[in-house]
Amino acid sequence: MPAMTPDSLEPSSERLRELVSKALDRLLPFLESLPEQRAGDFESGAELARSLAEPAPESGMDYDELLDHLFERALPQAYNTASPGYMAFIPGGGILHSAVADLIADAVNRYVTVFVAAPGMVQLEVNVVRWFCEQIGMPQGSGGLLTTGGSMANFIGVVTARREKLPENFLGGTIYVSDQVHHCVTKAAVLAGFPPARVRRVPSDDRFRMRVEPLKEMISADRSAGLTPFLLVASSGTTNTGAIDPLMELADLAQRENLWYHVDAAYGGFFRLTERCRPKLEGIERADSVVLDPHKALFLPYGMGSLLVRDPGALGRAHSVTSDYMPPYQEDPDLVDFCAISPELSRGNRGLRAWLPLKLLGFETFRAALDEKLDLTAFALAAVRAMEHVRIVAEPELSLFAFRMEPPGVTDEDLDDLNQAWMDATNRPGRVMLTGTSLEGRFALRICILSFRTHLDRIEMAIEDLRSAAAEVLV
Ligand SMILES: *Cc1c(COP(=O)(O)O)cnc(C)c1O
């Protein structure tokens, strides 16, 4: 007897309505209870994962039971990235308008990788990319694409730079990054075919920004050794501390040295929307390529990065390979075939999840939200600075800072343990989740305020919990 489920590959309109409405019935209580949920669950998930391993289902199952399984078993134990108390790593977004856009995009399932297959939907995505270029001040004629995230965008950037600047035998090429660069840039270089040693790590200064003098020396030493410096990667908002490399100076140097100038602004780039951060990010508009992560400072759900390029022709030259069964690509530079400028052929309709919220809310809404994050960061900074024995290790450039406790009479090694204990005790009540990092060889706590759900009340809780945790570990 086949299982008596009402489902088939083509659900009726009534059934579809029921599927969506029951999913919403689970989502709403989840979302409404976010402020009371723990900001992070730190137990090892191994036991949970093993208990969820399951055989391939040969026949269908009851939808309500599956929703129970999802919402009660699979979902809860996790870093609660949707929580207003999540201030770990670089928080992601998850605005719900994008979830609705994804539902529409998946339901109509247009083939957006080839212009002729879905010219309207493609144009909406092209619009989004142009808006991003405008917002960070790149010149008219710039373009690019949306990717799954910052890592993929950095990878495409490195490959494009390699194809533009180096001969086919490219192994003599050298890449310059700061010692604070995101590891995905090194990974991108390795995936692009370079031995890791071709990535030169330039030391950073006391504010964790790339130092220009040692960079110049490295470039000149590499040229003397017969190598070919071709790519300079600046970070605009590092993941560790939010540091911004000297973008103007590096732009000048890249120009003089004929290097491709790539700015990894995955975290920091969208802060250019705010008046306050615009001057700090000056120089980003001079890049040959820029990475922005809309799933960070544009509050979109995970799965959304972007690469913006001054000369979109470079993307085409790096990626355009086709074959007889493909429809012809567009000649007019205004009309984009995403498959001709990226490694992907078939892909989801990524544009809509940015287009719908941006059109519905306007950039002003996002600007105001980023301004709020900057205010909250200033508030948190003042409160943390006022705590006894606390040193700010990295002042905020954007919405992130690092700090540690250094009471007198504690040895250096014990200080690391003490700070780790302080962080663990702060996280224990579950109202916030902070993570740490290593700076100057020492453990430091970080607060990164980037969730669209984080407001003043939650920052006050973070301060309270840091204070009581400090009292607890200092006895
Ligand atoms: C997050 C981040 C990345 C990586 O982006 P993903 O979207 O996680 O792949 C790269 N660079 C910086 C500066 C980042 O903050």
The ligand as an ORCA input file, in Angstrom:
! r2SCAN-3c Opt
* xyz 0 1
  C      32.933     37.472      6.103
  C      34.133     37.925      5.396
  C      34.621     37.242      4.288
  C      34.068     35.930      3.840
  O      32.797     36.068      3.357
  P      31.747     34.861      3.336
  O      30.515     35.538      2.872
  O      31.655     34.339      4.734
  O      32.261     33.834      2.392
  C      35.691     37.800      3.615
  N      36.260     38.931      4.033
  C      35.832     39.609      5.107
  C      36.493     40.882      5.504
  C      34.744     39.119      5.830
  O      34.314     39.791      6.921
*
